[in-house]
Amino acid sequence: MLEVMVIIFIFILFVAYVIATPQVATELQNLSTQFMSVDPESEEAISILMPFITKPGVIITAITLFSLIVPLLEEAFKPLVVWMLAGKLTSQAQGFTLGALCGAGFALVETINVSVQADGWSGLLFARIGTGAMHITASALMGAAIVSAFQEKRYLRLLGTYLLSVLLHGTWNAVALTNGFSTILAVSQPDRAQTLLTTSTIALALLTIGLITILISSNRFHRKNEDIDIVDAAPDVDDEISI
C-alpha cells in the first residue's frame, strides 16, 4: 500500500510537471498518437518509446523508485512478524529464522504475482531464484538485528543492518533494471544492448552467489551461538550427582 501511495505521488508530480511544461505535454500527445497506431508489443512501439524511456529524468526516477524508495519500505516492513514478536523471542537465531521465513513468503507471493502476468513463466521462475535469495537474506539479517536491538539495546547494529539490507536490495534492483533495459535497447542499439545484457547477467549471478553465501554463513554463525546457549543453559551433571 505504501509503495502504491509513493507511485501515485510520483504520478501526481509528473502530471503537474507536464501541465507546467507545454512542450512536454505536446511531446507526450504526439507520442500517444503514434503509440496507439501500432502493436504495443512490436519493435516499432519500442522504437517510439525509446526517446522517452532514455530521458535522464525518467531513468533517474526509475532508479530512485526501485533502487532506493522500494528497498527502504520493503526492508522495514518485510520482517513485520519479527517486529511484533521481538519481545517474546529468546535468541537472535529465532529472529534470523523468522526473518528468513518472512522474506521467503514475500518472495513467493511476489513471484506468483509476476508469473501470472508472464508468458515464459518457467524462465521467469528460474530468474527469480536470485530475487528470492535477496529477499530471504535481507529479511533474515534484519530479523536477527531486531531481536538484538530488543534484547541488548544494540540499536546501531539494527540501523547498520537495515542500511546493509537496503543496499543489497537496491543493488539487486539496479542491476535487474539494467538487465531489463538491455532488452528494450536491443531494438535500436543491439551491440550496446548485448554488452549491457551480458554484464548485468553476470552481475546478477555473482550477486546471487554472494547472497546465498551470506545467508549460509550467517545461518552457521547463529546456529553455533544457539548451540552454545543451549549448552550453557543445561544443568551440570556432576553438580546434580553430588547433590
C-alpha positions as CSV (number, residue, x, y, z in Angstrom):
1,M,0.0,0.0,0.0
2,L,2.8,2.4,0.8
3,E,4.5,1.6,-2.5
4,V,1.3,2.3,-4.3
5,M,1.0,5.6,-2.5
6,V,4.5,6.6,-3.5
7,I,3.8,5.7,-7.1
8,I,0.6,7.8,-7.0
9,F,2.6,10.7,-5.5
10,I,5.2,10.5,-8.3
11,F,2.5,10.3,-10.9
12,I,0.9,13.5,-9.4
13,L,4.2,15.3,-9.6
14,F,4.7,14.1,-13.2
15,V,1.2,15.4,-14.2
16,A,2.0,18.7,-12.5
17,Y,5.3,18.9,-14.4
18,V,3.5,18.2,-17.7
19,I,0.8,20.8,-17.1
20,A,3.5,23.4,-16.2
21,T,5.6,22.5,-19.3
22,P,3.6,22.8,-22.6
23,Q,6.4,21.4,-24.7
24,V,6.5,18.2,-22.7
25,A,2.7,18.0,-23.0
26,T,2.9,18.3,-26.8
27,E,5.6,15.6,-27.0
28,L,3.5,13.2,-24.9
29,Q,0.4,13.9,-27.0
30,N,2.4,13.1,-30.2
31,L,3.9,10.0,-28.5
32,S,0.4,8.8,-27.5
33,T,-0.9,9.3,-31.1
34,Q,1.9,7.3,-32.6
35,F,1.8,4.6,-30.0
36,M,-2.0,4.0,-30.5
37,S,-1.5,3.2,-34.2
38,V,1.0,0.3,-33.6
39,D,1.1,-3.0,-31.8
40,P,2.2,-2.3,-28.2
41,E,4.4,-5.4,-28.2
42,S,6.1,-4.7,-31.5
43,E,9.6,-3.4,-32.1
44,E,8.1,-0.3,-33.7
45,A,6.3,0.5,-30.4
46,I,9.6,0.2,-28.6
47,S,11.3,2.5,-31.1
48,I,8.6,5.1,-30.5
49,L,9.0,4.9,-26.7
50,M,12.8,4.8,-26.8
51,P,13.4,8.6,-26.8
52,F,11.1,8.9,-23.8
53,I,12.5,6.0,-21.9
54,T,16.1,7.1,-22.3
55,K,15.4,10.6,-21.0
56,P,17.7,11.3,-17.9
57,G,14.7,12.3,-15.8
58,V,12.9,9.0,-16.5
59,I,16.0,7.0,-15.8
60,I,16.7,8.8,-12.5
61,T,13.1,8.5,-11.4
62,A,13.1,4.7,-12.1
63,I,16.4,4.2,-10.3
64,T,15.3,6.3,-7.3
65,L,12.0,4.5,-7.0
66,F,13.1,0.9,-7.5
67,S,16.7,1.1,-6.0
68,L,16.0,3.4,-3.1
69,I,12.4,4.0,-2.1
70,V,11.2,0.4,-2.6
71,P,14.1,-1.1,-0.7
72,L,13.7,1.4,2.1
73,L,10.0,0.4,2.5
74,E,10.2,-3.3,1.9
75,E,13.2,-3.9,4.2
76,A,11.5,-2.1,7.1
77,F,8.1,-3.9,6.7
78,K,9.0,-7.4,5.4
79,P,10.1,-8.7,8.8
80,L,6.9,-7.3,10.3
81,V,6.2,-10.5,12.3
82,V,9.7,-10.2,13.9
83,W,8.9,-6.7,14.9
84,M,5.6,-7.9,16.5
85,L,7.2,-10.9,18.3
86,A,10.6,-9.4,19.1
87,G,9.8,-9.1,22.8
88,K,8.9,-12.8,23.1
89,L,11.8,-14.2,21.0
90,T,14.6,-15.5,23.2
91,S,17.6,-15.5,20.7
92,Q,18.9,-13.8,17.6
93,A,18.8,-17.2,15.9
94,Q,15.0,-17.2,16.3
95,G,14.8,-13.7,14.8
96,F,17.1,-14.8,12.0
97,T,14.9,-17.9,11.2
98,L,11.6,-16.0,11.4
99,G,13.0,-13.2,9.3
100,A,14.1,-15.7,6.6
101,L,10.6,-17.1,6.6
102,C,9.2,-13.6,6.2
103,G,11.5,-13.0,3.2
104,A,10.6,-16.4,1.7
105,G,6.9,-15.7,2.0
106,F,7.3,-12.2,0.5
107,A,9.4,-13.6,-2.4
108,L,6.8,-16.4,-3.1
109,V,3.9,-14.0,-3.3
110,E,5.8,-11.6,-5.4
111,T,6.9,-14.4,-7.8
112,I,3.3,-15.7,-8.1
113,N,2.0,-12.2,-8.9
114,V,4.7,-11.7,-11.6
115,S,4.4,-15.2,-13.1
116,V,0.7,-14.9,-13.6
117,Q,1.2,-11.9,-15.9
118,A,4.1,-13.5,-17.9
119,D,4.1,-16.0,-20.8
120,G,7.5,-17.5,-20.3
121,W,6.8,-18.3,-16.7
122,S,9.4,-21.2,-16.4
123,G,12.3,-18.9,-17.4
124,L,10.9,-16.2,-15.1
125,L,10.7,-18.5,-12.1
126,F,14.3,-19.6,-12.7
127,A,15.4,-15.9,-12.9
128,R,13.5,-15.3,-9.6
129,I,15.8,-17.6,-7.7
130,G,18.2,-14.7,-7.2
131,T,15.4,-12.4,-6.1
132,G,14.3,-14.9,-3.6
133,A,17.8,-15.2,-2.2
134,M,17.9,-11.5,-1.9
135,H,14.6,-11.2,0.0
136,I,15.4,-14.1,2.3
137,T,18.9,-13.0,3.2
138,A,18.0,-9.3,3.8
139,S,15.0,-10.2,6.0
140,A,17.0,-12.9,7.9
141,L,19.7,-10.3,8.7
142,M,17.0,-7.8,9.8
143,G,15.3,-10.4,12.0
144,A,18.5,-11.1,13.9
145,A,19.2,-7.4,14.3
146,I,15.7,-6.6,15.5
147,V,16.0,-9.2,18.3
148,S,19.4,-7.9,19.1
149,A,18.0,-4.4,19.5
150,F,15.2,-5.6,21.8
151,Q,17.4,-7.8,23.9
152,E,20.8,-6.0,24.0
153,K,19.7,-2.4,23.1
154,R,22.1,-2.6,20.0
155,Y,20.2,0.0,18.0
156,L,23.3,1.0,16.0
157,R,23.6,-2.6,14.8
158,L,19.9,-2.6,13.8
159,L,20.4,0.7,11.8
160,G,23.6,-0.7,10.1
161,T,21.8,-4.0,9.2
162,Y,18.9,-2.1,7.8
163,L,21.2,0.1,5.7
164,L,23.0,-3.1,4.5
165,S,19.7,-4.8,3.6
166,V,18.6,-1.7,1.7
167,L,22.0,-1.6,-0.1
168,L,21.7,-5.3,-1.1
169,H,18.1,-4.9,-2.2
170,G,18.8,-1.6,-4.1
171,T,21.9,-3.0,-5.8
172,W,19.9,-6.1,-7.0
173,N,17.1,-3.9,-8.3
174,A,19.5,-1.6,-10.1
175,V,21.2,-4.4,-11.9
176,A,17.9,-6.1,-12.7
177,L,16.6,-2.8,-14.2
178,T,19.8,-2.7,-16.3
179,N,19.1,-6.2,-17.5
180,G,15.6,-5.4,-18.4
181,F,16.5,-2.2,-20.2
182,S,19.0,-4.1,-22.3
183,T,16.1,-6.0,-23.9
184,I,14.4,-2.7,-24.9
185,L,17.7,-1.2,-26.1
186,A,18.3,-4.2,-28.4
187,V,15.8,-2.7,-30.9
188,S,17.9,0.4,-31.7
189,Q,21.4,-0.4,-30.4
190,P,21.9,-4.2,-30.5
191,D,25.7,-4.1,-29.7
192,R,25.3,-1.9,-26.7
193,A,22.3,-3.9,-25.6
194,Q,24.3,-7.1,-25.8
195,T,27.1,-5.7,-23.7
196,L,24.6,-4.5,-21.0
197,L,22.8,-7.8,-21.0
198,T,26.0,-9.8,-20.6
199,T,27.4,-7.6,-17.9
200,S,24.1,-7.4,-15.9
201,T,23.5,-11.1,-16.2
202,I,27.0,-11.9,-14.8
203,A,26.5,-9.3,-12.1
204,L,23.1,-10.9,-11.1
205,A,24.7,-14.3,-11.0
206,L,27.6,-13.0,-8.8
207,L,25.1,-11.2,-6.5
208,T,23.1,-14.4,-6.2
209,I,26.1,-16.4,-5.2
210,G,27.1,-13.7,-2.7
211,L,23.7,-13.5,-1.1
212,I,23.5,-17.3,-0.7
213,T,27.0,-17.3,0.8
214,I,26.0,-14.5,3.3
215,L,22.8,-16.5,4.2
216,I,24.6,-19.8,4.8
217,S,27.5,-18.1,6.8
218,S,25.0,-16.2,8.9
219,N,22.9,-19.3,9.5
220,R,26.0,-21.2,10.7
221,F,27.0,-18.4,13.0
222,H,23.6,-18.2,14.6
223,R,23.3,-22.0,14.8
224,K,26.7,-22.1,16.6
225,N,25.7,-19.4,19.0
226,E,22.3,-21.2,19.6
227,D,24.1,-24.4,20.4
228,I,26.4,-22.6,22.9
229,D,23.4,-21.0,24.6
230,I,21.8,-24.4,24.9
231,V,24.9,-25.9,26.5
232,D,25.3,-23.0,28.9
233,A,21.7,-23.3,29.9
234,A,21.9,-27.1,30.6
235,P,22.3,-28.2,34.2
236,D,25.7,-29.5,35.2
237,V,25.5,-33.3,35.5
238,D,28.3,-33.5,38.1
239,D,26.7,-31.0,40.3
240,E,23.4,-32.9,40.2
241,I,25.2,-36.2,41.1
242,S,27.0,-34.5,44.0
243,I,23.7,-33.1,45.3
